[in-house]
Amino acid sequence: MTRLTLKPDSLSFSLHGAATAVAAVGRGTALPQALAQVFAKTDAAPQARGAIQDIAYCCLRHLGCAEALLSAMTPRHVEPPTLHALLCCALALLIDVDDSDNPRYNAFTVVDQAVTAAASDNSMARAKGMANAVLRRFLRERDTLLQQVARDPVAQWNYPAWWIRNAQSAYPNDWQTILRAGNAAPPLTLRVNRRKTTVDDYLALLADAGIAATRIGIGADAIRLTQPIPVHRIPGFDDGMASVQDAAAQLATPLLDLRDGMRVLDACAAPGGKSGHILEAADVDLWALDSDARRLQRITENLQRLQLRATLLAGDASQRDWWDGQPFDRILADVPCTASGIVRRHPDIRWLRRKEDATQLSSISTKILDNLWQMLKPDGKLLFVTCSLWPQESERQAAAFAQRNNATRLPAPGQLLPVSDGQQDHDGLFYALFQRTA
Ligand SMILES: C[S@@+](CC[C@H](N)C(=O)[O-])C[C@H]1O[C@@H](n2cnc3c(N)ncnc32)[C@H](O)[C@@H]1O
């Protein structure tokens, strides 16, 4: 509940909105929903929404360090949760200021505006003196405090301890690079719609619009914008000339080896990123299935924009009640997983997931894969995809599946580790391709 009215274009307003969203993540809400709730309650203009979102993302990327700093500077756990989140948001911006050559905010402005945000809210106003003291102490003792908390791996890496241990055990040589990549802001990667244009012509269109972009070495239709821009500013976006899609995700369609006339199932299809790419590549009879009926609506919107058509079905890929009994030439199984390979886009995931989630999600994907295998034509191909880094959900699952079903494994990239610099910039996805021989 607010006491003072904060100006919607002020940093205090953005900090208050971001803190409300981060506190909701602390209660188990995914960040996109948490932000949508904040935007629904406040009358924030697009620019203020952008600032709220940026601060919330920054906070979740620095949450381990911010919480450790707060514990080091305050004798008791800070309550209520929105005040705790507000101080973490402010500390995250101050840490970011320290890291950046071109900081977005002046450090003293951050402190002043965080205290104003606390003062504006009945639930926090009493603690504004404490908030001021904590943030000013951080400014005075920054180096000592950062050194002190960096002994704790959670503060050093900004992931839960179990996540760091998982990464160390799965990737003894690469775990630090992987964790660092997950903390970087992702690039804006586009997929050019080859039904409407070519990569070269689209790059020329972007250049004419003054938007710098380069071809990416992975994914034939992939280009990366040098600076992310809002989606509505992407030339031809509303007409389906380009879609936002990570470069690694753009490998699914070429791996499916599609030909016109094929009957294709995209079994876990929402929001339809890969469905759209499949339909751009070939004239296939595509069935797009998802168990979440609300998320199917996102496929409808995406395909409408691309002016492409599929048969949309709400159903469980581990069951058969939605199937007409006609086998498929190709099946894409982009199964539900922990999403540990896309944390740079979703910094909340690491804080929302639990260690045991991988086991539970693996058992769902085992059922999905075994069921879908029975729906494939002889010689048909099934592409198994996850956006996970954990072998339990990816390589171990693929190997066990091949053994159980006597499936022939065809060449595919396997585990792609997330990379956050250079030409190959992409998320961490896993691909395994199987063929039915009988
Ligand atoms: C990784 S996402 C798919 C992303 C999508 N292929 C794309 O490229 O845009 C996984 C999807 O699986 C769906 N899902 C989860 N369990 C399922 C099930 N048992 N059957 C079908 N879909 C399921 C989720 O609703 C979610 O939309």
The ligand as an ORCA input file, in Angstrom:
! r2SCAN-3c Opt
* xyz 0 1
  C      10.038    -26.042    -23.690
  S       8.367    -25.604    -23.840
  C       8.133    -25.750    -25.571
  C       8.655    -24.595    -26.388
  C       8.185    -24.657    -27.833
  N       8.532    -25.917    -28.468
  C       8.744    -23.516    -28.666
  O       9.734    -23.694    -29.383
  O       8.173    -22.409    -28.601
  C       7.562    -27.028    -23.242
  C       6.057    -27.023    -23.447
  O       5.597    -28.329    -23.075
  C       4.287    -28.197    -22.578
  N       3.974    -29.460    -21.853
  C       4.316    -29.805    -20.584
  N       3.893    -31.056    -20.320
  C       3.291    -31.505    -21.452
  C       2.631    -32.714    -21.795
  N       2.546    -33.728    -20.917
  N       2.096    -32.829    -23.022
  C       2.175    -31.802    -23.915
  N       2.781    -30.628    -23.634
  C       3.336    -30.494    -22.430
  C       4.335    -26.953    -21.741
  O       3.041    -26.403    -21.583
  C       5.261    -26.062    -22.603
  O       4.490    -25.211    -23.420
*
